[in-house]
Amino acid sequence: MPRLQAPAPSAEQLQVMFSAAARAPDHGQLMPYRFIVFNQHQLPVLAQFFGQAAQQQQLNPLEVERAQQLPLRAPLVIVALAHYQQHDKVPQWEQLASAACATSLLQQAAFAQGLGAIWRTGWLTESTLLKQQLKLHDNEAIIGFMYVGTPAVDTPTKPDKDWSGKVQFWGS
């Protein structure tokens, strides 16, 4: 959903979204994820963080301005984090998979309620400055930014993909 507008999800809609995220596959019941929500009034702070991260990357002024505009494309932005925990039976890669599933379920729950949502990544997920500004712990990583709001246009339908080369039936 590339174009989003107000209104943002209601408190009840967010509750459904986070309840869905909590149903992600989770070996060890670690819930190895965390979400930081920026509502419409807090988005200028996130915009400032993005701009400062772009300046630290020594991007040109146009790219810095573009980075500052990114959070303003939706009335709500959720920063999705993997929150790794030491566990003998649940390796870090499995915890990352759980966090990604939780984020995907968050998005699907938004769609199920008639909201629009788009999960974005990019260089900002790796920004050390942004991680500091968001007060992340050493055991956390940004896995994406979920932009959520009301669809401004009809939801585009993606074409079907040929999955036949991705599936093998054993013994065939």
N, C-alpha and C positions, 0 to 999 in steps of 0.2 A: 504494500500500500504506500505508494510514493508521496501522496499529497494528503496531509492531515490538517484538520482545523479544530477549533473549539466546538463543542465542549469536550473537555477531558473526561476520562472515565470518572464515574461517581465513586464514592467510598465503597458502596456495595459492589460495584463492578470490579474494583481493585481487589476486594476481599475474595471474590470468585476467582480472579486471576491468580492471586497468590495461593489460594487453596489448591488450585489445579497444579501450580508449580510444585507444591509440596507432595504431590502424588508421583513425582518422577522416580524412576528406578533408583534405588539407593541401598546398595550392599552395605550392611553395617549400621543402617539408620543414622548416618552421619549428617545428612542434609548439608553436603559440602558446597554450599552456595549462599550468597547473600545478595540483596538488592538494595540500591540506594535510589530513592524516588525524588525527582525534582519536579515540583508542580509549576504551574504557570508563573507564579510570583517568584520562584527560585531559579527559573531558567536563565535570567541574566547573570547569576553567579556562575552557572555552568558555562555560559557563553564566555565569561571572563576567563575562566580556567582554560577553556579550549584556545582562546586567543593567546594567553600566556604560554601555553604549551607550543603553539605554532611559532611564537617569537623565539622560544628556546631552541626550536629546531632550525632557526634562522631561515624561515620561509619568507618569501617576498611579501610586501605589504598587502597585496591583493589576496594572497593565500591566507594571511593572518586574518583579514577581514572575513573571508569565507569561513574559516574555522569558527570565528565568533558567531556567525549566523547559523551554524549547524543545529544547535539546540533549539533554535527558535522556529524550526520547521514543524513542530508539533506542540500541543498544549501540555504535554507531559512526557518526560524522558525518564526511563528507568535504566540505571547502570547495573548490568548483570555481572556478578563476580563469582569466580570459583574461590571457595574458601577451603583450602587444603588442610587436612588434619593427619597427623601421624597415626598410622594404623597398620598392624602387621598383615592384615588380610585384605586391605582395600588400598591398592596402589594409587598414586597420584593420577595416573591416566584414567582410572576408573572413576575417580572423584570428578575429574574434568568432564567425563562423559555424563555423569549425573547432573552436573551443573548445566551443561548444554541441554540436556533433556528438560530440566526444570524451566529453562529460558524458553525453549520451544513450546512447552505446555502453557507458559504464561502468554505467549503470543496466540496460541490456538484458542485459549479461553477468551482473549480479547475478540478474536474473530467470531467466536460462537455467540457473543453478546452484541454483535453488530458494530463493534468498534473496528477501527483500522489500526494496524501496527506494522512496523518494519524494524527488523533487527539489523543494525549496522555495526560494522567493525572498522578496520582501518588502522592507520598509524597511531591514532590516539589511544588505542588499547594498550600500546607498549610504552606510552609516555611516562617516564619516571616522575616528572613534575606533576602530571595529572594524578598519578597514584598518591603522591604526597599531599596534594591539595584535597583529595577525597579521603585522606587519612586512612588509607588501606594498611592492613597489617602485612608483614613480610610474607605470610603464607597465603596471600590473596593475589588474584590476577583478574584484570578486566577481560571478560569474554564478549562484551558487546554493549551496545546502547539500544534499548528498545524505545522507539518513538511511538507514542500512543495518542490517539485522538479519534475524532469523527472523520470518516472518509470524506474528502472534498470532491472526489470523482468516483465513478463506479469502480469497483474493485476489478483490476485487470485480471483476466484469466490467462494463466500461463499455459502454453501448449503442452500436451502430453509428451513425455520423454520415452524413448525406446529403452525399456529396462531389461529387455530379453538377454542382452549380453552381460548383465550384472547378476544373473541368477543361474545357478547350476543345480540341477537335481541329481543327487548322488546316484551313481550307477548308470547314468545316461550317457 
